Amino acid sequence: MSVATWAFSHAEEMAAQYFRLDRETMKSYRYDVKTLAYLENHEVNEQAFAHLCKYQYKKGSEAGNKEGFYFYRICLQDNQIIDAVERANSFIKLNPLMLYIATHELIHVVRFETGESDFDASPEEKRREEEKVNAITKDVIQRSVSSDFNLILDCFSNRYKISDLFN
């Protein structure tokens, strides 16, 4: 969790800078991050490093109550992440991979919150959204000078699924 905390903190800064958002706006986008040990069955996905779910919180139990909000849960599939790092021996390091995943997921959150994309889109639109987010993530990460990120970009480009969206 300490690596995830570090990664999401840095990813927030990078996503805010890319989208030209101030700190307050970025902080207003509600999301939480959970690892496999804390996920519900429907939040587990063996095909991705992370799974993004959207939930609605309604205050009170009254029918028709309009008070409430949406929030996102970034469901880290840490077993998949650790497996990728272990299989790559010393070529793929955990910190850069986690930063890539965090940046990717936060770009999704920003795009959904700003209306640039629709979480409830058709499967074809979701596929196109994933391609757009992959391209944006690559652009954001390439601004980093670390050679560790170049390997991440090469290994986990459009050929691999970084995340999946679930409502």
C-alpha positions as CSV (number, residue, x, y, z in Angstrom):
1,M,0.0,0.0,0.0
2,S,2.9,2.4,0.6
3,V,3.9,2.1,-3.1
4,A,0.3,2.6,-4.2
5,T,0.0,5.7,-1.9
6,W,3.2,7.1,-3.3
7,A,2.1,6.4,-6.9
8,F,-1.4,7.9,-6.6
9,S,0.0,11.0,-5.0
10,H,2.4,11.5,-7.9
11,A,-0.2,10.5,-10.4
12,E,-2.6,13.1,-9.1
13,E,0.0,15.8,-9.6
14,M,0.8,14.6,-13.1
15,A,-2.9,14.3,-14.2
16,A,-3.7,17.7,-12.7
17,Q,-0.8,19.3,-14.6
18,Y,-1.8,17.6,-17.9
19,F,-5.4,18.6,-17.6
20,R,-4.5,22.0,-16.2
21,L,-6.5,21.4,-13.0
22,D,-5.9,23.2,-9.7
23,R,-5.3,21.1,-6.6
24,E,-8.8,21.7,-5.3
25,T,-10.5,20.6,-8.5
26,M,-8.3,17.4,-8.6
27,K,-9.1,16.7,-4.9
28,S,-12.9,17.1,-5.6
29,Y,-12.9,14.0,-7.8
30,R,-13.9,11.2,-5.4
31,Y,-12.1,7.9,-5.6
32,D,-10.6,5.4,-3.4
33,V,-8.0,2.7,-3.9
34,K,-8.3,-0.9,-2.7
35,T,-6.1,-3.9,-3.0
36,L,-7.2,-7.5,-3.7
37,A,-7.5,-8.3,0.0
38,Y,-10.3,-5.7,0.4
39,L,-12.2,-6.2,-2.9
40,E,-15.7,-7.6,-3.4
41,N,-16.0,-10.5,-5.8
42,H,-17.3,-8.3,-8.7
43,E,-14.3,-6.0,-8.2
44,V,-11.8,-8.8,-9.0
45,N,-10.6,-9.0,-12.6
46,E,-7.9,-11.5,-13.6
47,Q,-7.5,-9.8,-17.0
48,A,-6.2,-6.4,-15.8
49,F,-3.8,-4.7,-13.4
50,A,-6.7,-2.5,-12.1
51,H,-10.4,-2.4,-12.4
52,L,-12.4,0.8,-12.1
53,C,-15.8,0.7,-10.6
54,K,-18.3,3.5,-10.2
55,Y,-20.7,3.7,-7.3
56,Q,-23.4,6.0,-6.1
57,Y,-23.7,7.0,-2.5
58,K,-27.2,8.2,-1.5
59,K,-27.7,9.9,1.8
60,G,-30.6,8.4,3.7
61,S,-32.8,5.6,2.4
62,E,-35.8,7.7,1.3
63,A,-37.0,6.9,-2.3
64,G,-36.3,9.7,-4.7
65,N,-33.7,11.2,-2.4
66,K,-31.5,13.3,-4.7
67,E,-28.7,14.0,-2.1
68,G,-25.6,11.9,-2.7
69,F,-22.7,11.6,-5.1
70,Y,-20.8,9.2,-7.4
71,F,-17.4,7.9,-6.5
72,Y,-14.9,5.6,-8.2
73,R,-13.1,2.7,-6.7
74,I,-9.8,1.8,-8.2
75,C,-9.5,-1.9,-7.6
76,L,-5.8,-2.9,-7.8
77,Q,-5.3,-6.4,-8.8
78,D,-2.0,-6.6,-6.9
79,N,-1.6,-10.3,-7.5
80,Q,-1.4,-9.5,-11.3
81,I,0.9,-6.5,-10.7
82,I,3.3,-8.5,-8.5
83,D,3.3,-11.4,-10.9
84,A,4.2,-9.1,-13.8
85,V,7.1,-7.6,-11.8
86,E,8.3,-11.1,-10.7
87,R,8.1,-12.6,-14.2
88,A,10.1,-9.6,-15.7
89,N,12.9,-10.2,-13.1
90,S,14.7,-6.9,-12.8
91,F,13.5,-5.4,-16.0
92,I,10.1,-4.1,-14.7
93,K,10.2,-2.4,-11.3
94,L,7.2,-2.0,-9.0
95,N,7.3,1.7,-8.5
96,P,7.3,2.8,-12.2
97,L,4.6,0.2,-13.0
98,M,2.4,1.3,-10.1
99,L,2.9,4.9,-11.2
100,Y,1.8,4.1,-14.7
101,I,-1.3,2.2,-13.4
102,A,-2.2,5.0,-11.0
103,T,-1.8,7.7,-13.8
104,H,-3.9,5.6,-16.2
105,E,-6.7,5.2,-13.7
106,L,-6.8,8.8,-12.6
107,I,-6.9,9.9,-16.3
108,H,-10.0,7.8,-16.6
109,V,-11.5,9.4,-13.5
110,V,-10.8,13.0,-14.7
111,R,-12.2,12.2,-18.1
112,F,-15.4,10.8,-16.6
113,E,-15.8,13.6,-14.2
114,T,-15.2,16.3,-16.8
115,G,-17.6,14.7,-19.2
116,E,-14.9,14.0,-21.8
117,S,-16.0,10.4,-21.7
118,D,-19.0,8.4,-20.5
119,F,-18.5,5.6,-17.9
120,D,-21.7,3.9,-19.2
121,A,-20.6,3.9,-22.8
122,S,-21.1,1.0,-25.2
123,P,-18.3,-1.6,-25.3
124,E,-17.0,-0.2,-28.6
125,E,-16.9,3.3,-27.1
126,K,-15.1,1.9,-24.0
127,R,-12.5,0.3,-26.3
128,R,-11.9,3.6,-28.0
129,E,-11.8,5.3,-24.6
130,E,-9.1,2.8,-23.4
131,E,-7.0,3.6,-26.5
132,K,-7.3,7.4,-25.8
133,V,-6.4,6.9,-22.1
134,N,-3.4,4.7,-23.1
135,A,-2.2,7.5,-25.4
136,I,-2.7,10.2,-22.8
137,T,-1.0,8.1,-20.1
138,K,2.0,7.5,-22.5
139,D,2.2,11.2,-23.1
140,V,2.1,12.1,-19.4
141,I,4.6,9.4,-18.4
142,Q,7.0,10.2,-21.3
143,R,7.6,13.6,-19.6
144,S,9.4,11.6,-17.0
145,V,13.2,11.2,-17.5
146,S,13.5,7.8,-15.9
147,S,14.5,5.0,-18.3
148,D,12.4,2.6,-16.1
149,F,9.3,4.2,-17.6
150,N,10.4,3.6,-21.2
151,L,10.3,-0.1,-20.5
152,I,6.9,0.2,-18.9
153,L,5.6,2.1,-21.9
154,D,7.1,-0.6,-24.3
155,C,5.8,-3.5,-22.3
156,F,2.3,-2.3,-21.4
157,S,1.3,-0.3,-24.4
158,N,-1.9,-1.1,-26.4
159,R,-1.0,-4.8,-26.5
160,Y,-1.9,-5.3,-22.8
161,K,-4.9,-4.4,-20.7
162,I,-4.1,-1.9,-17.9
163,S,-7.6,-1.6,-16.6
164,D,-11.2,-2.5,-17.1
165,L,-14.3,-0.4,-16.4
166,F,-17.3,-1.8,-14.4
167,N,-20.4,-0.1,-13.2
